[in-house]
Amino acid sequence: MNFHVLTLFPDMIIDGLNTSITGRAIKNGCLSVEAVNIRDYANNKHMKVDDYPYGGGAGLVMQAAPVCAAYDSLVQKIGKKPRVVYMTPQGYTFNQKMAQDFAKEDDLVILCGHYEGIDERALERIVTDYVSIGDYVLTGGELPAMVVIDTVSRLVPGVLHNSESAETESFENGLLEYPQYTRPEVFEGKKVPDVLLSGHHANVEKWRLEKSIERTKKYRPDLYEEYCRKQSGT
């Protein structure tokens, strides 16, 4: 899968993703991450990409021309109009279902805003999805873009060594993940649950499901109610 990030801070994207699981996947060829510097498409000698907003107000707005020029160059390079995700607090809240949908793409473009945002005319021309990672405001879209890439990349075949890892994590079945334990068997007087030491796979799976339901009910009652509705078929 190929990720293309339109940004004013390409080093932030590359440095952030060239580590851990995503870094290994990039090195192994399971993923490619390209950070396109929007400033490279500014048509002035000072590489200026922002200006004051019409109508007044605080801050600056990214201009439409360099954003669209960067996008047009990318379209020409990959030979098609790709899906473009704009990271914005005004977007739909990112979730696992959305990640699964994005993972179906061969090429995914992520547009990172900055300052007070991007000229609406650029957004209208190139953006297909408006996405937020939460109800708060950051200084730019780079951190949210890395969140999306990290989440989506885990669903790309070959990225995780164990294919079951992505299938058993939180949200995959509408529930939070069950508790995990490792050696030693006893730590500070607390013992690993006996069922996990039993070797009885059916009982282990039953225990894990019970704990997932228990955790979801406690920490995410909204997910628990949705899970119950699905189980009852309503």
The 8 nearest C-alpha neighbors of each residue, nearest first, counted from 0:
[[1, 30, 105, 106, 31, 2, 29, 155],
 [2, 0, 106, 31, 30, 105, 32, 107],
 [1, 3, 32, 107, 106, 108, 31, 33],
 [4, 2, 108, 33, 34, 32, 107, 109],
 [5, 3, 34, 109, 108, 35, 110, 6],
 [6, 4, 110, 35, 111, 109, 34, 37],
 [7, 5, 111, 8, 36, 37, 9, 4],
 [6, 8, 36, 37, 9, 38, 5, 111],
 [7, 9, 6, 11, 10, 36, 12, 141],
 [10, 8, 34, 12, 11, 36, 6, 7],
 [11, 9, 13, 12, 8, 14, 34, 15],
 [10, 12, 9, 14, 8, 13, 15, 141],
 [13, 11, 15, 9, 10, 14, 16, 141],
 [12, 14, 10, 16, 15, 11, 17, 9],
 [15, 13, 11, 17, 12, 16, 10, 18],
 [14, 16, 12, 13, 17, 11, 18, 145],
 [17, 15, 13, 18, 14, 22, 21, 12],
 [16, 18, 22, 14, 15, 13, 21, 19],
 [17, 19, 22, 16, 21, 20, 15, 23],
 [18, 20, 22, 21, 23, 17, 16, 24],
 [21, 19, 23, 22, 24, 18, 158, 159],
 [22, 20, 24, 23, 19, 16, 25, 18],
 [23, 21, 17, 18, 25, 19, 24, 20],
 [22, 24, 26, 20, 25, 21, 27, 19],
 [25, 23, 21, 27, 29, 158, 26, 22],
 [26, 24, 30, 22, 28, 23, 27, 31],
 [25, 27, 23, 24, 28, 22, 29, 30],
 [28, 26, 24, 25, 29, 23, 30, 22],
 [27, 29, 25, 30, 26, 24, 31, 23],
 [30, 28, 24, 27, 25, 158, 157, 0],
 [31, 29, 25, 0, 28, 24, 1, 32],
 [30, 32, 1, 25, 2, 0, 33, 28],
 [33, 31, 2, 3, 1, 34, 30, 25],
 [32, 34, 3, 4, 2, 35, 31, 13],
 [33, 35, 4, 9, 3, 5, 36, 32],
 [36, 34, 5, 4, 6, 37, 33, 9],
 [35, 37, 38, 6, 7, 39, 9, 5],
 [36, 38, 39, 7, 40, 6, 69, 66],
 [39, 37, 40, 41, 36, 46, 48, 7],
 [38, 40, 37, 36, 41, 46, 69, 65],
 [39, 41, 65, 38, 37, 69, 68, 42],
 [40, 42, 65, 46, 38, 43, 39, 48],
 [41, 43, 40, 46, 44, 65, 47, 64],
 [44, 42, 46, 45, 41, 47, 48, 40],
 [43, 45, 46, 42, 47, 41, 39, 38],
 [44, 46, 47, 43, 41, 42, 48, 38],
 [47, 45, 41, 43, 44, 38, 48, 42],
 [48, 46, 45, 49, 41, 43, 38, 44],
 [47, 49, 62, 61, 41, 38, 46, 65],
 [50, 48, 61, 62, 60, 47, 59, 51],
 [51, 49, 59, 60, 52, 61, 62, 48],
 [50, 52, 59, 60, 53, 58, 49, 55],
 [53, 51, 55, 60, 59, 54, 50, 56],
 [52, 54, 55, 51, 56, 50, 60, 59],
 [53, 55, 52, 56, 51, 57, 59, 60],
 [56, 54, 53, 52, 57, 51, 58, 59],
 [55, 57, 52, 58, 54, 51, 53, 59],
 [58, 56, 59, 55, 52, 115, 51, 60],
 [59, 57, 115, 114, 56, 51, 60, 52],
 [58, 60, 51, 50, 115, 114, 49, 52],
 [61, 59, 115, 49, 116, 50, 117, 52],
 [62, 60, 49, 117, 48, 118, 116, 50],
 [61, 63, 49, 118, 48, 64, 60, 117],
 [62, 64, 121, 118, 66, 65, 67, 120],
 [63, 65, 67, 66, 62, 68, 121, 41],
 [66, 64, 40, 68, 41, 67, 63, 69],
 [65, 67, 69, 63, 68, 64, 37, 70],
 [68, 66, 70, 64, 69, 65, 71, 121],
 [67, 69, 65, 71, 70, 66, 64, 40],
 [70, 68, 66, 72, 67, 71, 37, 40],
 [69, 71, 67, 73, 68, 72, 74, 66],
 [72, 70, 68, 74, 73, 69, 67, 75],
 [71, 73, 75, 69, 70, 74, 68, 76],
 [72, 74, 76, 70, 75, 71, 77, 69],
 [75, 73, 71, 76, 77, 79, 72, 80],
 [74, 76, 78, 72, 73, 77, 71, 79],
 [75, 77, 73, 74, 78, 72, 79, 71],
 [78, 76, 74, 75, 79, 73, 80, 106],
 [79, 77, 75, 76, 74, 80, 73, 81],
 [78, 80, 74, 77, 81, 75, 76, 73],
 [79, 81, 74, 82, 78, 77, 75, 73],
 [82, 80, 79, 83, 106, 107, 108, 74],
 [81, 83, 107, 127, 108, 84, 80, 106],
 [84, 82, 108, 126, 127, 109, 81, 128],
 [85, 83, 109, 128, 129, 110, 108, 126],
 [86, 84, 110, 129, 109, 130, 87, 128],
 [85, 87, 130, 140, 131, 111, 129, 110],
 [86, 88, 89, 131, 90, 130, 85, 129],
 [89, 87, 131, 90, 134, 136, 135, 133],
 [90, 88, 87, 131, 91, 129, 130, 86],
 [91, 89, 130, 129, 131, 87, 88, 92],
 [90, 92, 130, 131, 129, 93, 89, 88],
 [91, 93, 131, 132, 130, 133, 90, 94],
 [92, 94, 132, 131, 130, 91, 97, 95],
 [95, 93, 97, 96, 98, 92, 132, 170],
 [96, 94, 98, 97, 99, 170, 171, 93],
 [97, 95, 99, 98, 94, 100, 171, 93],
 [96, 98, 100, 95, 94, 99, 101, 93],
 [99, 97, 95, 151, 101, 100, 96, 102],
 [100, 98, 102, 96, 97, 101, 95, 151],
 [99, 101, 97, 98, 102, 103, 96, 104],
 [100, 102, 98, 103, 99, 104, 97, 151],
 [103, 101, 99, 104, 100, 151, 98, 154],
 [104, 102, 101, 100, 105, 99, 155, 0],
 [105, 103, 106, 102, 101, 107, 0, 100],
 [104, 106, 0, 1, 103, 107, 102, 2],
 [107, 105, 1, 104, 2, 0, 81, 108],
 [106, 108, 2, 82, 3, 104, 1, 81],
 [109, 107, 3, 83, 4, 2, 82, 84],
 [108, 110, 84, 4, 83, 85, 5, 3],
 [109, 111, 85, 5, 4, 84, 86, 112],
 [112, 110, 140, 6, 141, 86, 5, 85],
 [111, 113, 140, 116, 139, 117, 110, 86],
 [112, 114, 139, 116, 115, 138, 140, 111],
 [113, 115, 116, 59, 60, 58, 138, 139],
 [116, 114, 60, 59, 58, 113, 117, 61],
 [115, 117, 112, 60, 113, 114, 61, 118],
 [116, 118, 61, 60, 119, 112, 62, 63],
 [117, 119, 63, 120, 62, 121, 61, 60],
 [120, 118, 122, 121, 117, 123, 63, 116],
 [121, 119, 123, 122, 118, 124, 63, 117],
 [120, 122, 63, 124, 119, 123, 118, 67],
 [121, 123, 119, 126, 124, 120, 125, 118],
 [124, 122, 120, 121, 125, 119, 126, 127],
 [123, 125, 121, 122, 120, 126, 67, 119],
 [124, 126, 122, 123, 121, 127, 83, 67],
 [127, 125, 83, 122, 128, 84, 123, 85],
 [126, 128, 83, 82, 84, 125, 129, 85],
 [129, 127, 84, 126, 85, 130, 83, 82],
 [130, 128, 90, 85, 84, 91, 86, 87],
 [129, 131, 90, 91, 86, 87, 92, 85],
 [132, 130, 90, 92, 88, 87, 133, 91],
 [131, 133, 93, 92, 143, 130, 134, 88],
 [134, 132, 131, 135, 92, 88, 93, 136],
 [133, 135, 88, 136, 132, 131, 92, 89],
 [136, 134, 133, 88, 137, 132, 131, 87],
 [135, 137, 88, 138, 134, 133, 139, 87],
 [138, 136, 139, 135, 140, 142, 88, 143],
 [139, 137, 113, 136, 114, 140, 112, 141],
 [140, 138, 113, 137, 112, 141, 111, 114],
 [139, 141, 111, 112, 143, 86, 142, 144],
 [140, 142, 144, 143, 139, 111, 145, 12],
 [141, 143, 145, 144, 140, 146, 139, 12],
 [144, 142, 146, 145, 140, 141, 132, 147],
 [145, 143, 141, 147, 142, 146, 140, 148],
 [144, 146, 148, 142, 143, 147, 149, 141],
 [147, 145, 143, 149, 144, 148, 150, 142],
 [146, 148, 144, 150, 145, 149, 151, 143],
 [149, 147, 145, 151, 150, 146, 152, 144],
 [150, 148, 146, 152, 147, 151, 145, 153],
 [151, 149, 147, 148, 152, 153, 146, 98],
 [150, 152, 98, 148, 153, 154, 102, 149],
 [151, 153, 155, 154, 149, 150, 148, 158],
 [154, 152, 151, 155, 150, 158, 159, 149],
 [155, 153, 152, 151, 156, 102, 165, 99],
 [154, 156, 152, 153, 158, 157, 102, 151],
 [157, 155, 158, 154, 159, 29, 162, 153],
 [156, 158, 159, 29, 155, 160, 24, 162],
 [157, 159, 24, 156, 155, 153, 29, 160],
 [158, 160, 161, 157, 162, 153, 164, 156],
 [161, 159, 162, 158, 157, 164, 163, 156],
 [162, 160, 163, 159, 164, 165, 157, 158],
 [163, 161, 164, 159, 165, 160, 166, 156],
 [162, 164, 166, 161, 165, 167, 159, 168],
 [165, 163, 162, 166, 161, 167, 168, 159],
 [164, 166, 163, 168, 167, 162, 154, 153],
 [165, 167, 163, 164, 168, 171, 162, 172],
 [168, 166, 164, 165, 163, 171, 169, 176],
 [169, 167, 176, 165, 166, 171, 164, 170],
 [168, 170, 175, 176, 171, 174, 167, 173],
 [171, 169, 173, 174, 172, 175, 95, 168],
 [172, 170, 173, 169, 166, 168, 167, 174],
 [173, 171, 170, 174, 169, 167, 166, 175],
 [172, 174, 170, 171, 226, 222, 175, 169],
 [175, 173, 170, 172, 215, 169, 211, 176],
 [176, 174, 169, 215, 211, 170, 214, 177],
 [175, 177, 169, 168, 211, 174, 178, 167],
 [176, 178, 211, 210, 207, 179, 175, 208],
 [179, 177, 176, 180, 210, 207, 211, 214],
 [178, 180, 177, 181, 176, 191, 207, 195],
 [181, 179, 191, 178, 182, 184, 195, 192],
 [180, 182, 183, 179, 184, 191, 185, 186],
 [183, 181, 184, 180, 185, 186, 191, 190],
 [182, 184, 185, 181, 186, 191, 190, 180],
 [183, 185, 182, 191, 190, 186, 181, 189],
 [186, 184, 190, 183, 189, 188, 191, 187],
 [185, 187, 189, 188, 183, 190, 184, 191],
 [188, 186, 189, 185, 190, 183, 184, 191],
 [187, 189, 186, 185, 190, 184, 191, 183],
 [190, 188, 186, 185, 187, 191, 184, 192],
 [191, 189, 185, 184, 192, 188, 186, 193],
 [190, 192, 184, 193, 185, 180, 189, 195],
 [193, 191, 194, 195, 190, 196, 180, 184],
 [194, 192, 196, 195, 191, 197, 190, 203],
 [193, 195, 197, 196, 192, 203, 202, 199],
 [196, 194, 193, 197, 192, 203, 198, 191],
 [197, 195, 193, 194, 198, 192, 191, 199],
 [196, 198, 194, 199, 195, 193, 203, 200],
 [197, 199, 196, 200, 195, 194, 203, 202],
 [200, 198, 197, 202, 201, 203, 194, 195],
 [201, 199, 203, 202, 198, 204, 197, 205],
 [202, 200, 204, 203, 199, 205, 206, 198],
 [201, 203, 205, 204, 200, 199, 206, 194],
 [202, 204, 200, 206, 201, 205, 195, 194],
 [205, 203, 207, 201, 206, 202, 200, 208],
 [204, 206, 202, 208, 203, 207, 201, 209],
 [207, 205, 209, 203, 204, 208, 202, 210],
 [208, 206, 204, 210, 209, 177, 205, 211],
 [207, 209, 211, 205, 210, 206, 212, 204],
 [210, 208, 206, 212, 207, 211, 213, 205],
 [209, 211, 213, 207, 177, 212, 208, 214],
 [212, 210, 177, 208, 214, 176, 213, 209],
 [211, 213, 215, 209, 210, 214, 216, 208],
 [212, 214, 210, 216, 211, 215, 209, 217],
 [215, 213, 217, 211, 216, 212, 218, 210],
 [214, 216, 219, 212, 218, 175, 217, 213],
 [215, 217, 220, 223, 213, 214, 219, 218],
 [216, 218, 214, 215, 219, 213, 220, 223],
 [219, 217, 215, 216, 214, 220, 175, 213],
 [220, 218, 215, 221, 222, 216, 217, 223],
 [221, 219, 216, 223, 222, 224, 218, 215],
 [222, 220, 224, 219, 223, 225, 216, 215],
 [223, 221, 225, 220, 219, 224, 226, 173],
 [222, 224, 220, 226, 216, 225, 221, 215],
 [225, 223, 227, 221, 226, 222, 220, 228],
 [224, 226, 222, 228, 223, 227, 229, 221],
 [227, 225, 223, 229, 224, 228, 222, 173],
 [228, 226, 230, 224, 229, 225, 231, 223],
 [229, 227, 225, 231, 233, 226, 230, 232],
 [228, 230, 232, 226, 227, 231, 233, 225],
 [231, 229, 227, 232, 228, 226, 233, 225],
 [230, 232, 228, 229, 233, 227, 226, 225],
 [231, 233, 229, 230, 228, 227, 226, 225],
 [232, 228, 231, 229, 230, 227, 225, 226]]
